[in-house]
Amino acid sequence: MIQHTMIVSFDETPPDTELDQYLADIERVMDDSGLVQSFEARRHLPVPGEEAVPALIATVIVRFAVADMDTLAKAFTVPALHEVITHWQSRHPYKVAWANHEVLG
């Protein structure tokens, strides 16, 4: 199993309802693709002073699992995923860092 973990950092954090909708949209598209075995998303828990660190600080963490690297490659080509990304980037710009890895722990 391969996990795809994304650190999503919005330029300005959207209101809670919109952030919830962003996560729901990503989850729906990935579930509808039939490629994903599991999906999890959580909000970042900030620590005082972290904004002084020159790093990409998460707004949310998103992780989904797929069977193998070929399936992960297919997940990146799901047309509806690109539609969701384009929609949300136009409303609330964000950056994403990610890691593809085997199951942790």
C-alpha positions in Angstrom: 0.0 0.0 0.0 1.2 3.5 -0.8 0.1 6.6 1.1 0.0 10.1 -0.5 0.3 12.7 2.2 -0.3 16.4 1.3 0.5 19.5 3.3 -2.0 22.1 2.0 -1.2 25.7 2.9 -3.7 28.3 1.9 -2.4 31.8 1.4 -5.3 33.0 3.7 -7.2 30.4 5.6 -10.8 30.1 4.2 -13.8 30.3 6.6 -14.4 27.0 8.3 -17.4 26.2 6.1 -15.4 26.7 2.9 -12.4 24.7 4.3 -14.8 21.9 5.2 -16.2 22.0 1.6 -12.7 21.9 0.1 -11.9 18.8 2.1 -15.3 17.2 1.2 -14.7 18.0 -2.5 -11.3 16.3 -2.5 -12.6 13.3 -0.6 -15.6 12.9 -2.9 -13.5 13.0 -6.1 -11.0 10.6 -4.7 -13.7 8.2 -3.5 -15.6 8.4 -6.8 -12.4 7.6 -8.7 -12.5 4.0 -7.2 -8.7 4.2 -6.8 -8.5 5.1 -3.2 -8.5 2.6 -0.3 -8.7 5.2 2.5 -8.9 9.0 2.9 -8.2 11.2 6.0 -7.9 14.9 6.5 -7.2 17.0 9.5 -6.7 20.7 10.3 -3.2 21.8 11.3 -2.8 22.5 15.0 -0.8 25.7 15.2 1.9 26.4 17.9 2.7 29.9 19.1 5.6 31.3 17.1 5.6 28.9 14.2 4.9 31.7 11.8 8.5 32.8 12.4 9.8 29.6 10.9 10.6 29.9 7.2 8.7 26.8 6.2 5.5 25.8 4.4 3.0 25.7 7.3 0.0 23.5 6.8 -3.6 24.7 6.9 -4.7 21.0 6.5 -3.1 17.6 6.1 -4.7 15.2 3.6 -3.7 11.6 3.2 -5.1 8.9 1.0 -3.9 5.3 0.4 -3.8 3.4 -2.8 -2.7 -0.1 -3.7 0.5 0.7 -5.5 2.5 3.3 -7.5 0.6 2.6 -10.7 -2.7 3.4 -9.0 -1.2 6.5 -7.5 -0.2 7.7 -11.0 -3.7 7.1 -12.2 -5.1 9.1 -9.3 -3.2 12.1 -10.5 -5.0 12.0 -13.8 -8.6 11.9 -12.5 -10.3 14.8 -14.5 -12.6 15.7 -11.7 -9.6 16.2 -9.4 -8.2 18.8 -11.7 -11.6 20.5 -11.8 -11.7 20.7 -8.0 -8.2 22.0 -7.8 -8.9 24.7 -10.4 -12.1 25.7 -8.6 -10.5 26.1 -5.2 -7.3 27.7 -6.4 -9.3 30.4 -8.1 -11.3 31.1 -4.9 -8.6 30.6 -2.2 -5.0 30.2 -3.6 -2.9 27.5 -1.9 0.4 25.7 -2.1 0.8 21.9 -1.7 3.8 19.9 -0.6 3.5 16.1 -0.6 5.2 12.8 0.1 4.4 9.4 -1.4 5.4 6.7 1.1 4.7 3.3 2.5 2.5 3.1 5.6 4.0 4.7 8.6 4.1 2.8 11.9 
